[in-house]
Amino acid sequence: MLHPTDYLDSAIRWRDAVSQWDSVDGPEGRDHLAGLAAECACKVLIRTMGAKLAYHGGLADHRLRVHLPYVFDELRVQLAGRNAPAVSAHLPDQNPFKDWSIDARYAANGSITDSAAEAHRRGVEQLFRGLQAAALDGELG
């Protein structure tokens, strides 16, 4: 069954899960939550820049239907040349998710460090500050 896609709802849901960071067992679980929140936030920003949607609400362009870390790089490409300083100001120059993988959902305990998970959580915070700035400043639409 294909569920309708809503990147904003998903981003908020995963960010809310990240807000329960201390109650999630182990860095593997925390890191996975952070990555999912970040991926959805990236797709919200890409979508609000005018990316076309498929019939189910997901991104139509196959280059944009990727997981982290690639979707963050695609976000940077989409922002290039756009007048969106409030968003860009909150995004790091380097991809904070370059070492994150959706495949880590199968990771053995002890394979992801606390510091890696924490770095990804900080990346999520930056993305959500960019989302909030975009909404407040009306930069994207």
C-alpha positions in Angstrom: 0.0 0.0 0.0 1.4 3.4 -1.0 0.9 6.0 1.7 0.6 9.7 0.8 3.9 11.5 1.3 4.2 14.5 3.6 7.8 15.5 4.2 6.9 18.3 6.7 4.7 16.0 8.9 7.5 13.4 8.7 10.2 15.8 9.5 8.3 17.1 12.6 7.5 13.6 13.7 11.1 12.5 13.5 12.4 15.7 15.1 9.9 15.2 18.0 11.4 11.7 18.4 14.9 13.3 18.4 13.7 15.6 21.2 13.4 12.4 23.4 17.1 11.8 22.7 18.0 10.8 26.3 15.3 8.2 26.5 16.4 6.3 23.4 18.7 3.4 24.0 22.1 3.6 22.5 23.7 5.8 19.9 22.5 3.5 17.1 18.9 4.3 17.8 19.5 8.0 18.4 21.6 8.3 15.2 18.9 6.7 13.1 16.2 9.1 14.4 18.5 12.1 13.7 19.1 10.9 10.2 15.5 10.4 9.4 14.6 13.8 10.8 17.4 15.4 8.7 16.4 13.6 5.5 12.8 14.7 5.8 13.8 18.3 6.6 16.1 18.4 3.5 13.2 17.2 1.4 10.8 19.8 2.8 13.3 22.5 1.8 13.8 21.0 -1.6 10.1 20.8 -2.1 9.4 24.3 -1.1 11.9 25.5 -3.7 9.6 24.2 -6.4 10.6 20.6 -7.0 7.9 18.8 -8.8 5.9 16.1 -7.0 4.9 12.6 -8.1 1.3 11.5 -7.9 1.9 10.2 -4.3 3.3 13.4 -3.1 6.9 12.4 -3.1 9.6 14.1 -5.2 9.2 13.3 -8.9 12.9 13.8 -9.9 14.8 10.6 -9.3 17.9 12.5 -8.4 16.0 13.9 -5.4 14.6 10.6 -4.2 17.7 9.7 -2.3 18.7 9.2 1.3 21.2 11.0 3.4 24.0 11.9 2.9 23.1 12.5 -0.8 19.9 14.5 -0.2 21.8 17.1 1.8 24.2 17.5 -1.1 21.2 17.8 -3.4 19.7 20.5 -1.1 22.9 22.5 -1.4 22.7 22.2 -5.2 19.1 23.4 -5.2 20.0 26.4 -3.0 22.9 27.4 -5.2 22.2 30.6 -6.9 18.9 31.2 -5.0 18.3 34.2 -2.9 17.6 32.4 0.3 20.1 33.9 2.9 18.0 33.0 6.0 18.1 29.3 5.0 21.7 29.2 3.8 22.9 31.0 6.9 21.8 28.1 9.0 23.2 25.3 6.9 26.7 24.2 7.4 29.1 24.4 4.4 30.2 20.8 4.9 27.7 18.0 4.9 27.2 17.0 8.6 25.7 13.7 7.5 28.4 12.5 5.2 29.0 9.5 7.3 25.3 8.7 8.0 23.7 5.8 6.2 20.1 4.5 6.1 21.7 1.0 6.2 22.8 1.7 9.8 19.3 0.8 10.9 20.8 -2.7 10.9 23.9 -1.7 12.8 25.2 -3.8 15.6 25.3 -2.3 19.1 28.6 -0.4 19.6 29.1 0.4 15.9 28.1 4.0 16.1 29.7 6.4 18.5 28.0 8.8 20.8 30.0 11.6 19.2 28.8 10.7 15.7 25.2 10.5 16.8 25.6 13.9 18.6 27.1 15.5 15.5 24.1 14.3 13.5 21.7 15.7 16.1 23.4 19.1 15.8 23.0 18.8 12.0 19.2 18.3 12.5 19.0 21.4 14.7 20.7 23.4 12.0 18.3 22.1 9.3 15.3 23.0 11.5 16.6 26.5 12.1 16.8 26.8 8.3 13.3 25.6 8.0 12.0 28.0 10.6 13.9 30.9 9.0 12.4 30.0 5.6 8.9 29.9 7.0 9.3 33.2 8.8 11.0 35.1 6.0 8.9 33.6 3.2 12.1 33.0 1.2 11.0 29.7 -0.2 7.8 28.9 -2.0 
